[in-house]
């Protein structure tokens, strides 16, 4: 019986010590930090598909590797998340644009807009899609070398 009581007291002391230690650590971190603490998580996504209801095609997304940043505010009594955002490397954005461009050139515009319904053959648009960053807070997409073939019935 003493051994059981001794083990219970011992585990209770360990739990109390962990709790006090955490509060002491939180208090120390809180007093040392003025800004939220960034917590960075790397995400790897396998290729995936976005289903588009009402269309004969879906969006095929490539594999992606990017960071999710959680900003944690530390106080003497706990932590809370104050902001979250994703950080995409430039290469990922360029790869997404290339992947979407390849898919978009195969889409039949007759499915997307009833004004194209009179065309007898698939109405497709070809183009080169470019992306650049004029500033750190701005992204720009440009469609160049637009081309299309639109067939009407010969009546």
C-alpha beads as a LAMMPS data file, in Angstrom:
LAMMPS data file: protein, C-alpha beads

155 atoms
154 bonds

1 atom types
1 bond types

-500.0 500.0 xlo xhi
-500.0 500.0 ylo yhi
-500.0 500.0 zlo zhi

Masses

1 110.0

Atoms # bond

1 1 1 0.000 0.000 0.000
2 1 1 2.874 2.366 0.805
3 1 1 4.409 1.694 -2.592
4 1 1 1.147 2.606 -4.334
5 1 1 0.746 5.786 -2.229
6 1 1 4.373 6.693 -2.827
7 1 1 3.921 6.259 -6.614
8 1 1 0.734 8.362 -6.568
9 1 1 2.482 11.160 -4.638
10 1 1 5.437 10.923 -6.954
11 1 1 3.301 11.159 -10.114
12 1 1 1.290 14.003 -8.556
13 1 1 4.536 15.852 -7.797
14 1 1 5.773 15.297 -11.352
15 1 1 2.506 16.663 -12.778
16 1 1 2.659 19.708 -10.475
17 1 1 6.319 20.286 -11.377
18 1 1 5.452 20.074 -15.110
19 1 1 2.607 22.561 -14.658
20 1 1 4.774 25.007 -12.674
21 1 1 7.618 24.557 -15.118
22 1 1 5.327 25.350 -18.054
23 1 1 3.935 28.440 -16.371
24 1 1 7.460 29.563 -15.498
25 1 1 8.549 28.964 -19.112
26 1 1 5.509 30.788 -20.502
27 1 1 6.142 33.683 -18.135
28 1 1 9.803 33.855 -19.151
29 1 1 8.988 33.710 -22.880
30 1 1 6.212 36.299 -22.456
31 1 1 8.486 38.769 -20.702
32 1 1 11.224 38.308 -23.330
33 1 1 8.968 38.656 -26.386
34 1 1 7.166 41.738 -27.608
35 1 1 5.958 40.271 -30.958
36 1 1 4.070 37.047 -31.683
37 1 1 6.210 33.942 -32.047
38 1 1 6.171 32.472 -35.592
39 1 1 5.536 28.748 -35.835
40 1 1 6.393 27.480 -39.329
41 1 1 4.985 24.205 -40.649
42 1 1 6.153 22.742 -43.965
43 1 1 3.353 21.172 -46.003
44 1 1 3.779 18.667 -48.808
45 1 1 0.677 18.009 -50.900
46 1 1 0.427 15.222 -53.446
47 1 1 -1.230 16.017 -56.786
48 1 1 -4.964 16.515 -56.317
49 1 1 -8.097 17.362 -58.233
50 1 1 -10.652 20.135 -57.767
51 1 1 -14.087 19.004 -58.927
52 1 1 -15.949 21.611 -60.973
53 1 1 -19.684 20.958 -60.872
54 1 1 -21.442 21.392 -64.202
55 1 1 -18.329 21.045 -66.364
56 1 1 -16.841 18.086 -68.214
57 1 1 -13.424 18.829 -66.757
58 1 1 -11.856 19.279 -63.340
59 1 1 -8.783 21.215 -62.233
60 1 1 -5.715 19.057 -61.826
61 1 1 -3.399 20.520 -59.218
62 1 1 0.280 19.551 -59.110
63 1 1 2.169 18.452 -56.028
64 1 1 3.063 21.384 -53.815
65 1 1 5.495 22.204 -51.057
66 1 1 4.927 25.405 -49.088
67 1 1 4.934 26.780 -45.572
68 1 1 2.071 27.624 -43.257
69 1 1 3.036 30.268 -40.708
70 1 1 1.108 30.507 -37.445
71 1 1 1.849 33.496 -35.267
72 1 1 1.471 32.620 -31.609
73 1 1 0.996 35.205 -28.907
74 1 1 2.529 34.000 -25.657
75 1 1 1.229 35.296 -22.349
76 1 1 2.064 34.267 -18.830
77 1 1 -1.053 32.079 -18.712
78 1 1 -1.062 30.482 -22.158
79 1 1 -0.754 30.794 -25.904
80 1 1 -3.166 31.843 -28.628
81 1 1 -2.958 32.000 -32.411
82 1 1 -3.257 35.572 -33.664
83 1 1 -2.523 35.161 -37.389
84 1 1 -2.057 32.425 -39.963
85 1 1 -0.909 32.580 -43.573
86 1 1 0.683 30.468 -46.282
87 1 1 4.039 31.282 -47.855
88 1 1 4.401 30.070 -51.441
89 1 1 7.829 30.020 -53.088
90 1 1 8.018 31.741 -56.483
91 1 1 8.723 28.405 -58.199
92 1 1 5.439 26.997 -56.878
93 1 1 3.443 29.941 -58.245
94 1 1 5.153 29.626 -61.653
95 1 1 4.460 25.864 -61.673
96 1 1 0.775 26.449 -60.787
97 1 1 0.420 29.021 -63.574
98 1 1 2.032 26.642 -66.099
99 1 1 -0.200 23.767 -64.975
100 1 1 -3.370 25.880 -65.212
101 1 1 -2.365 27.299 -68.604
102 1 1 -1.968 23.801 -70.047
103 1 1 -5.408 22.784 -68.767
104 1 1 -7.218 25.992 -69.745
105 1 1 -6.130 25.655 -73.383
106 1 1 -8.087 22.392 -73.584
107 1 1 -11.323 23.833 -72.199
108 1 1 -14.258 24.280 -74.567
109 1 1 -15.633 27.792 -74.092
110 1 1 -19.089 26.547 -75.159
111 1 1 -19.336 24.934 -71.708
112 1 1 -18.392 28.108 -69.903
113 1 1 -20.510 30.756 -71.621
114 1 1 -23.790 30.319 -73.526
115 1 1 -22.710 32.995 -76.031
116 1 1 -20.354 30.383 -77.558
117 1 1 -23.181 27.836 -78.063
118 1 1 -23.518 28.559 -81.811
119 1 1 -20.066 27.253 -82.662
120 1 1 -19.985 23.784 -84.245
121 1 1 -16.539 22.759 -83.036
122 1 1 -14.919 23.185 -79.627
123 1 1 -14.138 26.863 -78.999
124 1 1 -10.704 26.963 -77.434
125 1 1 -8.282 29.768 -76.709
126 1 1 -4.511 29.420 -76.853
127 1 1 -2.156 31.771 -75.056
128 1 1 1.098 32.107 -73.155
129 1 1 0.511 32.983 -69.536
130 1 1 3.309 34.819 -67.747
131 1 1 3.665 35.783 -64.125
132 1 1 5.939 38.347 -62.507
133 1 1 6.234 40.367 -59.331
134 1 1 6.465 44.141 -59.911
135 1 1 6.790 44.630 -56.140
136 1 1 6.863 42.555 -52.974
137 1 1 3.106 43.007 -52.486
138 1 1 1.934 42.649 -56.095
139 1 1 1.702 39.766 -58.534
140 1 1 0.881 40.279 -62.215
141 1 1 -0.433 37.755 -64.749
142 1 1 -0.200 38.429 -68.484
143 1 1 -1.772 36.464 -71.321
144 1 1 0.273 36.850 -74.511
145 1 1 0.064 35.430 -78.024
146 1 1 -3.703 34.895 -77.868
147 1 1 -5.124 32.680 -80.596
148 1 1 -8.394 30.924 -81.262
149 1 1 -10.333 29.087 -83.914
150 1 1 -14.115 29.472 -83.925
151 1 1 -16.172 27.399 -86.429
152 1 1 -19.723 28.439 -87.333
153 1 1 -22.189 26.343 -89.287
154 1 1 -22.313 27.095 -93.016
155 1 1 -25.965 27.999 -93.416

Bonds

1 1 1 2
2 1 2 3
3 1 3 4
4 1 4 5
5 1 5 6
6 1 6 7
7 1 7 8
8 1 8 9
9 1 9 10
10 1 10 11
11 1 11 12
12 1 12 13
13 1 13 14
14 1 14 15
15 1 15 16
16 1 16 17
17 1 17 18
18 1 18 19
19 1 19 20
20 1 20 21
21 1 21 22
22 1 22 23
23 1 23 24
24 1 24 25
25 1 25 26
26 1 26 27
27 1 27 28
28 1 28 29
29 1 29 30
30 1 30 31
31 1 31 32
32 1 32 33
33 1 33 34
34 1 34 35
35 1 35 36
36 1 36 37
37 1 37 38
38 1 38 39
39 1 39 40
40 1 40 41
41 1 41 42
42 1 42 43
43 1 43 44
44 1 44 45
45 1 45 46
46 1 46 47
47 1 47 48
48 1 48 49
49 1 49 50
50 1 50 51
51 1 51 52
52 1 52 53
53 1 53 54
54 1 54 55
55 1 55 56
56 1 56 57
57 1 57 58
58 1 58 59
59 1 59 60
60 1 60 61
61 1 61 62
62 1 62 63
63 1 63 64
64 1 64 65
65 1 65 66
66 1 66 67
67 1 67 68
68 1 68 69
69 1 69 70
70 1 70 71
71 1 71 72
72 1 72 73
73 1 73 74
74 1 74 75
75 1 75 76
76 1 76 77
77 1 77 78
78 1 78 79
79 1 79 80
80 1 80 81
81 1 81 82
82 1 82 83
83 1 83 84
84 1 84 85
85 1 85 86
86 1 86 87
87 1 87 88
88 1 88 89
89 1 89 90
90 1 90 91
91 1 91 92
92 1 92 93
93 1 93 94
94 1 94 95
95 1 95 96
96 1 96 97
97 1 97 98
98 1 98 99
99 1 99 100
100 1 100 101
101 1 101 102
102 1 102 103
103 1 103 104
104 1 104 105
105 1 105 106
106 1 106 107
107 1 107 108
108 1 108 109
109 1 109 110
110 1 110 111
111 1 111 112
112 1 112 113
113 1 113 114
114 1 114 115
115 1 115 116
116 1 116 117
117 1 117 118
118 1 118 119
119 1 119 120
120 1 120 121
121 1 121 122
122 1 122 123
123 1 123 124
124 1 124 125
125 1 125 126
126 1 126 127
127 1 127 128
128 1 128 129
129 1 129 130
130 1 130 131
131 1 131 132
132 1 132 133
133 1 133 134
134 1 134 135
135 1 135 136
136 1 136 137
137 1 137 138
138 1 138 139
139 1 139 140
140 1 140 141
141 1 141 142
142 1 142 143
143 1 143 144
144 1 144 145
145 1 145 146
146 1 146 147
147 1 147 148
148 1 148 149
149 1 149 150
150 1 150 151
151 1 151 152
152 1 152 153
153 1 153 154
154 1 154 155
